[in-house]
Amino acid sequence: MKKSLLVTLEFPPQAGGVATYYYNVCKNLPAEKITVMAPNQPNCEKFDEKQKFAIIRDKILEDLLKTSTLTSRLLQMGLIRMMGKIIKLHNIELIQVGQILPLGTLAYLYSRRHHIPYIVYTHGFDILLPQQFTRKKILIKKIIDGAKAVVANSHFTKDELVKLGADADKIIVVHPCPNINNDEVSEWKIGEINEDYGLKNKKIILTVGRLVARKGHDLIIKALPAVIAKIPNLIYLIIGTGPYQKELEKLVNQQGLRDYVKFLGYITDNELPAFYQVCDVFAMPSRQIGPDVEGFGIAYLEANLFSKPVIGGKSGGVGEAVINGKTGLLINPNRVEEATEALIKLLTDSAYAERLGLQEMERVIEEFDWASQTEKIKEVLA
């Protein structure tokens, strides 16, 4: 296997699905075969010293994280020089690129000059957004054409790459996998959460995700009055932070739902399993808004690991995470009545909800584990 360098703007301890994705890829590669180049982050020293593979924190990447653009020629040259030093010092034979823009540009330029191959990762939004700009669209096509392989997080993302003109044969799909402890949560912890958040004897809807418009929190909130009319002991828990929170809080107030909706903010990975355990339904009816789209949706699989039925939106790569009618329900993410119907069905028909949850738990365990998914990347690195 070739020794490789992953250059990325997103890596733990930074939160987020993309950062976690790359961390799990690296964890499942031989430690001596992977080096990571990532931005400085708060508390990164403590995180880095626990890892078996090498992590190099770069100040230029930290600056780039704030701007997400390589307009500065000086910044470009500084990053290329730093990459060159690391490549020579660690005997790197292949570059892995975490962000097609702007970092794919560096790999493309470095590869042309030094003849070191590179692979590039894509997640959906990073492909759709630049297509609004002709120059970026052309640049992405060059980066893809020059790559040894392109890793897509879903078949949806792969299809978007093919539409862009990418060679389908060089695209490999590596799905995100749950990285959450699904061991049985203690009765003590369940009791603590029930007490702290007033959940005893409640029917619980849960959403876990960044508070942005495309996640569909607003659709669930708009559906709640009709659902509460049928199921008055209902509560909706929203875990996550983001720029859409004020809009959602305003909607809750307008609907008179302050007693039924709780914004829990950030919840640690250690605490999250208990919330999956206590919920009755996981709902995240994601929609596409312009180029912003759900490339896959790891949270659906996390909920399914706890045998919970899920509701997803018919958009992006969600249909690969949720098989409609078998492992969950897919709805039109812009139709309140579909959300209402799905919620009432899953909250009142316990046998049906349990069957969906169990079927998906089996599927997740069989198909979505990082060791088997990373084997596809190992083949490229061979």
C-alpha positions as CSV (number, residue, x, y, z in Angstrom):
1,M,0.0,0.0,0.0
2,K,1.2,3.5,-0.9
3,K,2.0,5.9,1.9
4,S,-0.4,8.8,1.6
5,L,-0.9,12.3,2.9
6,L,-4.5,13.5,3.6
7,V,-4.8,17.3,3.2
8,T,-8.0,18.5,4.7
9,L,-9.7,21.6,6.1
10,E,-12.0,19.4,8.3
11,F,-10.6,17.0,10.9
12,P,-11.3,16.3,14.6
13,P,-11.5,17.7,17.2
14,Q,-13.5,19.9,14.8
15,A,-17.1,18.7,14.9
16,G,-19.1,17.7,11.8
17,G,-19.8,14.8,9.6
18,V,-17.1,15.5,7.1
19,A,-14.4,15.7,9.8
20,T,-15.6,12.5,11.3
21,Y,-15.7,10.8,7.9
22,Y,-12.0,11.5,7.3
23,Y,-11.0,10.5,10.9
24,N,-12.7,7.1,10.4
25,V,-11.0,6.5,7.1
26,C,-7.6,7.3,8.7
27,K,-8.3,5.1,11.7
28,N,-9.0,2.1,9.4
29,L,-5.8,2.5,7.4
30,P,-2.4,1.2,8.6
31,A,-1.1,4.0,10.9
32,E,2.3,3.9,9.3
33,K,0.7,4.5,5.8
34,I,-1.2,7.7,6.5
35,T,-0.2,11.2,7.5
36,V,-2.8,14.0,8.0
37,M,-2.2,17.7,7.3
38,A,-5.0,19.7,8.9
39,P,-5.7,23.1,10.5
40,N,-5.0,24.0,14.1
41,Q,-8.1,23.6,16.3
42,P,-8.8,24.2,20.0
43,N,-7.6,21.2,22.0
44,C,-6.0,19.6,19.0
45,E,-2.8,18.7,20.9
46,K,-4.7,16.4,23.3
47,F,-6.6,14.8,20.4
48,D,-3.5,14.3,18.2
49,E,-1.3,12.7,20.9
50,K,-3.9,9.9,21.3
51,Q,-3.8,8.9,17.6
52,K,-1.6,6.2,16.2
53,F,-1.1,8.0,12.9
54,A,0.8,11.3,12.4
55,I,-1.1,14.6,12.3
56,I,0.6,17.8,11.2
57,R,-1.3,21.0,12.1
58,D,-0.7,23.8,9.7
59,K,-1.2,27.6,10.3
60,I,-1.8,28.3,6.6
61,L,-4.6,25.7,6.5
62,E,-6.0,27.4,9.6
63,D,-6.1,30.7,7.8
64,L,-7.6,29.1,4.7
65,L,-10.4,27.6,6.9
66,K,-11.5,31.1,7.6
67,T,-11.6,32.3,4.0
68,S,-12.2,29.0,2.0
69,T,-10.5,30.6,-1.0
70,L,-7.1,30.4,-2.6
71,T,-7.2,33.8,-4.3
72,S,-3.9,34.8,-2.7
73,R,-1.0,33.6,-4.8
74,L,1.2,33.8,-1.7
75,L,-1.2,31.5,0.2
76,Q,-1.1,29.0,-2.7
77,M,2.7,28.9,-2.8
78,G,3.0,28.6,1.0
79,L,0.7,25.6,1.1
80,I,2.4,23.9,-1.9
81,R,5.8,24.4,-0.2
82,M,4.5,23.0,3.1
83,M,3.0,20.0,1.2
84,G,6.3,19.4,-0.5
85,K,8.2,19.4,2.8
86,I,5.8,16.9,4.3
87,I,5.8,14.7,1.2
88,K,9.7,14.5,1.2
89,L,10.0,14.1,5.0
90,H,7.4,11.3,5.2
91,N,8.2,9.6,1.9
92,I,4.6,10.2,0.6
93,E,3.6,8.4,-2.5
94,L,0.0,9.6,-2.9
95,I,-2.1,12.7,-1.9
96,Q,-5.6,12.4,-0.5
97,V,-7.6,15.6,-0.9
98,G,-10.4,16.4,1.6
99,Q,-11.9,19.4,-0.3
100,I,-12.1,19.5,-4.1
101,L,-12.1,23.3,-3.8
102,P,-9.9,24.8,-2.8
103,L,-7.4,22.0,-1.9
104,G,-7.9,20.0,-5.0
105,T,-6.3,22.9,-6.9
106,L,-3.1,22.4,-4.9
107,A,-3.0,18.6,-5.5
108,Y,-3.6,19.1,-9.2
109,L,-0.7,21.6,-9.5
110,Y,1.6,19.6,-7.4
111,S,0.8,16.4,-9.2
112,R,1.5,17.9,-12.6
113,R,4.9,19.2,-11.5
114,H,6.1,16.3,-9.4
115,H,4.1,13.3,-10.8
116,I,2.6,12.2,-7.5
117,P,-0.9,10.8,-7.9
118,Y,-3.9,12.1,-5.9
119,I,-7.4,11.1,-5.0
120,V,-10.2,13.5,-4.1
121,Y,-13.2,13.1,-1.8
122,T,-16.6,14.6,-2.6
123,H,-19.8,14.9,-0.6
124,G,-22.5,16.4,-2.8
125,F,-22.7,20.1,-1.8
126,D,-19.1,20.6,-2.7
127,I,-19.9,19.5,-6.3
128,L,-23.2,21.3,-6.7
129,L,-22.3,24.7,-5.3
130,P,-19.3,25.5,-7.6
131,Q,-21.4,24.6,-10.7
132,Q,-23.1,28.0,-10.4
133,F,-19.8,29.5,-11.5
134,T,-18.3,28.7,-14.9
135,R,-14.7,29.1,-13.9
136,K,-15.1,26.8,-10.8
137,K,-17.0,24.3,-12.8
138,I,-14.1,24.1,-15.3
139,L,-11.6,23.9,-12.5
140,I,-13.4,21.0,-10.8
141,K,-13.5,19.1,-14.1
142,K,-9.7,19.5,-14.4
143,I,-9.2,18.3,-10.9
144,I,-11.4,15.3,-11.4
145,D,-9.8,14.4,-14.7
146,G,-6.3,14.6,-13.2
147,A,-7.1,12.4,-10.2
148,K,-6.3,8.7,-9.9
149,A,-9.7,8.2,-8.3
150,V,-12.6,10.1,-6.9
151,V,-14.3,9.0,-3.7
152,A,-18.1,9.9,-3.4
153,N,-20.0,9.6,-0.2
154,S,-23.1,8.2,-2.1
155,H,-24.4,7.1,-5.5
156,F,-26.2,10.4,-5.6
157,T,-22.9,12.3,-5.4
158,K,-21.4,9.9,-8.0
159,D,-24.2,10.6,-10.4
160,E,-23.6,14.4,-10.0
161,L,-19.9,13.8,-10.8
162,V,-20.8,11.9,-13.9
163,K,-23.2,14.7,-15.0
164,L,-20.1,17.0,-14.7
165,G,-18.3,14.7,-17.1
166,A,-16.3,12.5,-14.7
167,D,-15.3,9.0,-15.8
168,A,-17.7,6.7,-13.8
169,D,-15.1,4.0,-13.7
170,K,-12.7,6.0,-11.6
171,I,-15.4,6.9,-9.0
172,I,-15.8,4.7,-5.9
173,V,-18.6,5.1,-3.4
174,V,-17.6,5.0,0.3
175,H,-20.7,5.6,2.4
176,P,-20.4,7.2,5.8
177,C,-20.9,4.8,8.7
178,P,-22.2,5.2,12.2
179,N,-19.5,5.9,14.7
180,I,-21.6,5.7,17.9
181,N,-21.7,3.3,20.8
182,N,-25.0,1.5,20.6
183,D,-24.5,-0.6,23.7
184,E,-27.6,-0.6,25.9
185,V,-27.9,2.7,27.8
186,S,-28.2,2.3,31.6
187,E,-31.6,2.7,33.2
188,W,-30.0,5.3,35.5
189,K,-29.0,7.5,32.4
190,I,-32.5,7.1,30.9
191,G,-34.0,8.2,34.2
192,E,-31.7,11.2,34.4
193,I,-32.6,12.4,30.9
194,N,-36.3,11.8,31.5
195,E,-36.1,13.9,34.7
196,D,-33.9,16.7,33.3
197,Y,-36.1,17.2,30.2
198,G,-39.5,16.2,31.4
199,L,-39.8,13.2,29.1
200,K,-41.5,10.7,31.4
201,N,-44.6,9.1,29.7
202,K,-44.0,11.2,26.6
203,K,-43.9,10.2,22.9
204,I,-40.7,11.6,21.6
205,I,-39.7,12.8,18.2
206,L,-35.9,13.5,17.7
207,T,-33.8,15.3,15.2
208,V,-30.0,15.4,15.4
209,G,-28.3,17.7,13.0
210,R,-27.0,21.2,12.2
211,L,-29.8,23.8,12.4
212,V,-29.9,24.8,8.7
213,A,-33.0,25.2,6.5
214,R,-32.4,22.1,4.4
215,K,-32.7,19.7,7.4
216,G,-36.5,20.2,7.5
217,H,-36.9,21.0,11.2
218,D,-39.6,23.5,10.2
219,L,-41.7,20.9,8.4
220,I,-41.9,18.8,11.6
221,I,-42.8,21.9,13.7
222,K,-45.6,22.8,11.2
223,A,-46.9,19.2,11.4
224,L,-47.0,19.1,15.2
225,P,-50.4,20.7,15.9
226,A,-52.2,18.0,13.9
227,V,-50.0,15.3,15.5
228,I,-50.6,16.7,19.0
229,A,-54.4,16.6,18.4
230,K,-54.0,12.8,18.1
231,I,-51.1,12.3,20.5
232,P,-51.2,15.0,23.2
233,N,-48.3,13.6,25.3
234,L,-45.9,14.5,22.5
235,I,-42.5,16.3,22.7
236,Y,-40.0,17.2,20.0
237,L,-36.3,17.3,20.9
238,I,-34.0,19.2,18.6
239,I,-30.2,18.4,19.0
240,G,-27.7,20.6,17.3
241,T,-26.7,24.2,16.7
242,G,-26.7,26.5,13.7
243,P,-27.8,29.7,12.0
244,Y,-31.4,28.7,11.5
245,Q,-32.2,28.4,15.3
246,K,-33.8,31.8,15.7
247,E,-36.1,31.2,12.7
248,L,-37.1,27.9,14.2
249,E,-37.7,29.4,17.7
250,K,-39.9,32.1,16.0
251,L,-41.9,29.4,14.2
252,V,-42.4,27.5,17.5
253,N,-43.7,30.6,19.2
254,Q,-46.0,31.4,16.2
255,Q,-47.5,27.8,16.4
256,G,-47.9,28.0,20.2
257,L,-45.6,25.0,20.7
258,R,-43.2,26.2,23.4
259,D,-44.3,23.4,25.7
260,Y,-43.8,20.8,23.0
261,V,-40.5,21.7,21.4
262,K,-37.1,21.7,23.2
263,F,-33.9,23.0,21.7
264,L,-31.1,21.1,23.4
265,G,-28.1,22.6,21.6
266,Y,-24.9,20.7,21.4
267,I,-24.9,17.2,23.0
268,T,-21.6,15.3,23.4
269,D,-21.0,11.9,21.6
270,N,-21.1,10.2,25.1
271,E,-24.6,11.6,25.8
272,L,-26.1,11.2,22.4
273,P,-26.8,7.4,22.6
274,A,-29.2,8.0,25.4
275,F,-31.3,10.4,23.3
276,Y,-31.5,7.9,20.5
277,Q,-32.5,5.3,23.0
278,V,-35.4,7.3,24.5
279,C,-36.9,8.6,21.3
280,D,-39.8,6.9,19.5
281,V,-39.2,8.3,16.0
282,F,-36.2,10.0,14.4
283,A,-37.3,12.6,11.9
284,M,-35.2,14.7,9.5
285,P,-37.1,15.4,6.3
286,S,-34.1,17.0,4.4
287,R,-34.8,19.0,1.3
288,Q,-32.6,20.5,-1.4
289,I,-32.3,24.3,-1.3
290,G,-30.4,25.5,-4.3
291,P,-27.1,23.5,-4.3
292,D,-27.4,22.7,-0.6
293,V,-28.4,19.1,-0.3
294,E,-28.1,16.0,1.9
295,G,-25.4,13.9,0.3
296,F,-26.3,10.9,2.4
297,G,-27.4,11.4,6.0
298,I,-25.4,9.5,8.7
299,A,-27.9,10.4,11.5
300,Y,-30.5,8.2,10.0
301,L,-28.2,5.2,10.4
302,E,-27.3,6.2,13.9
303,A,-31.0,6.2,14.9
304,N,-31.5,2.8,13.2
305,L,-28.6,1.3,15.3
306,F,-31.0,1.8,18.2
307,S,-33.9,0.2,16.3
308,K,-35.6,3.5,15.8
309,P,-37.8,4.1,12.8
310,V,-36.9,7.2,10.8
311,I,-38.5,9.7,8.5
312,G,-36.4,11.2,5.7
313,G,-36.9,13.6,2.9
314,K,-37.0,12.6,-0.8
315,S,-33.9,14.5,-1.8
316,G,-30.2,14.0,-2.4
317,G,-28.7,10.8,-1.2
318,V,-31.2,10.2,1.6
319,G,-32.8,7.4,-0.3
320,E,-29.6,5.4,0.1
321,A,-29.7,5.7,3.9
322,V,-33.5,5.2,4.2
323,I,-35.3,2.5,2.2
324,N,-38.8,3.7,1.9
325,G,-41.3,1.3,3.6
326,K,-38.6,-1.1,4.6
327,T,-36.3,0.7,6.9
328,G,-38.1,4.0,7.3
329,L,-40.4,6.4,5.5
330,L,-39.5,8.9,2.8
331,I,-41.7,11.9,2.4
332,N,-42.0,15.0,0.2
333,P,-39.9,17.4,2.4
334,N,-42.2,20.4,1.4
335,R,-45.6,18.8,2.2
336,V,-46.7,19.2,5.8
337,E,-49.5,16.7,5.4
338,E,-47.1,14.0,4.5
339,A,-45.0,14.7,7.6
340,T,-48.2,14.6,9.7
341,E,-49.3,11.3,8.3
342,A,-45.9,9.7,8.7
343,L,-45.5,10.9,12.3
344,I,-48.9,9.7,13.3
345,K,-48.4,6.3,11.6
346,L,-45.1,5.6,13.4
347,L,-46.2,7.0,16.8
348,T,-49.5,5.0,16.9
349,D,-48.6,1.8,15.1
350,S,-45.9,0.4,17.4
351,A,-45.7,-3.0,15.7
352,Y,-45.0,-1.3,12.3
353,A,-42.5,1.2,13.8
354,E,-40.7,-1.6,15.5
355,R,-40.5,-3.7,12.3
356,L,-39.0,-0.8,10.4
357,G,-36.4,-0.1,13.1
358,L,-35.3,-3.7,13.4
359,Q,-35.0,-4.2,9.7
360,E,-32.8,-1.1,9.4
361,M,-30.7,-2.1,12.4
362,E,-29.8,-5.4,10.7
363,R,-29.0,-3.6,7.5
364,V,-26.7,-1.0,9.2
365,I,-24.8,-3.7,11.0
366,E,-24.3,-5.8,7.8
367,E,-23.5,-3.0,5.3
368,F,-22.3,0.1,7.1
369,D,-19.1,-0.5,9.0
370,W,-15.9,1.5,8.5
371,A,-13.6,-1.5,8.2
372,S,-15.4,-2.8,5.1
373,Q,-16.0,0.6,3.5
374,T,-12.4,1.6,3.9
375,E,-11.3,-1.6,2.0
376,K,-12.4,0.2,-1.1
377,I,-9.9,3.0,-0.4
378,K,-7.2,0.5,0.4
379,E,-7.6,-0.9,-3.1
380,V,-6.9,2.5,-4.6
381,L,-3.9,3.0,-2.4
382,A,-2.5,-0.5,-3.2
